[in-house]
């Protein structure tokens, strides 16, 4: 049987238009039509209006089209985009045959990064202007930053590296002494010149790491990233990595990503309100309903949303049906039928259920409670004057806190670093690495834990190790100077207590709404990591990723003709 057809003769002369190279329903035509109908100059893009001075530049609309198409088709780097301008027919058509070099392409993204979110938001407005939307699903995902784990430090990590380098320095010095005594190189060891070079390199690294540690302690930094200062070490499904925590808001009806928030917060606690604030501002007086997973469970954040006219359906902990909340009572008159944020806030603090929250808020009551009022704050006991004195006290079987440097010395001679702050205000200290090598490990660590964690409140300077065999010496010379106790009294105050019942049916839909946009961006579009550095720039880069996802989504929602009509008209 013959082949389906013969290949075209490469020497054959063909008569065709440039436009015929691109399919009639290509996504490139949607991008081209959209960009041609938006005001790039009004959005702040450079070169949107040609200058009569200097070297002529490339049209801004061509570069915007290039980036929107590139992020949609997994062509993100400036060098790949440069190559696409010569080999990709759709890119050649979008660019009108222009072939900017990679530096020009890269500089355009860098110089106009703040404008990319405006393009993304304009696209969302145009395709949703006459569509019915539903509630908003909030979720976060970690996107890898342009910063390796080796160039990210915590104080504990620096302590380990400093100790390792100090040990190596001592070993190099010992080998140099052996070489001097023997006046010859021992078989299999380094020469004196090689040892001197290694010692010099080790001491330089040691000085650099000590400088990093001093900087972190002086500035009270929890992490230090050398390549991208804004990224943080975070836990994801693949372990730990330097990343950003991107918060997205996806509409339940259209499944379009309607907004996002770039953060470097390690967890999602407290991020529900900030993520939906922009959407609520656009919604005006309409009550906005959201859903989110357990990671967003924070009473203050839930209350803040309710006060602004946002119903936060946060997944409940197992075994609970409602959130029990408490706010301060404020006597006021309010319009319970109103859906304005200020009126809703007044009603809640006055102990009145707004009409919009009927069936959602129940059991509202005004109660009188005794509240502690501080007359004279406590004066903390004076810490040990020197680090050596604190370590000496710790060696007697105590955990000794240094409030100035925010660390704890343990009986094993290790330093426990600040790990977290608990809900009651106590500070938790730990050092996983030190516990692995500690000689008292079997006695100190109890239960299922693999390392020691100890909590201190702001007024406590030391705690006795219960597992220590003998008591350490007591006396005025071995203990901190006593402080002054806090003076306080109790006052009766009114509070409003109520129960908030989230919508379980909406919460069950959360995964089907929030998860697949991340899958599309990370897998189909190959955008699981950022190419740019700093919070401001990665926020603009994610706008291109989100626009790429929305392009994929609307291509499946509408016919080509409907989509062209939507992106070509002005949003209301």
Secondary structure, 3 states (H helix, E strand, C coil): CCCCCCCCCCCCCCCCCHHHHCCCCCHHHHHHHHHHCCCHHHHCCCCCCCCCCCCCCCCHHHHHHHHHHHHHCCCCCHHHHHHHHHHCHHHHHHHCCCCCCHHHHHHHHHHCHHHHHHHHHHHHHHHHCCCCCCCEEEEEEEEECCCCHHHEECHHHHHHHHHHHHHHHHHHHHHHHHHHHHCCCCCCCCCHHHHHHHHHHHHHHHHHHHHHHHHHHHHCCCCEECCCCCCEEEEECCEEEEEEEEEEEEECCCCCEEEEEEECCCCCCCCHHHHHHHHHHHHCCCCEEEEECHHHCCHHHHHHHHHCCEEEEECCCCCCCCEEEEEECCCCCCCCCCCCHHHHHHHHHCCCCCHHHECCEEEEEEEEEEEEEEEECCECCECCCCHHHHHHHHCCCEEEEECCCCEEECCCCCEEEEEEECCCCCEEEECHHHHHHCCCHHHHCCCCCCCCEEEECCCCCEEECCCCCCCCCCCCCCCCECCECCEEEEEEEEEEEEEECCCHHHHHCHHHHHHHHHHHHHHHCCCCECCCCCHHHHHHHHHHHHHHHHHHHHHHHCCHHHHHHHHCCCCC
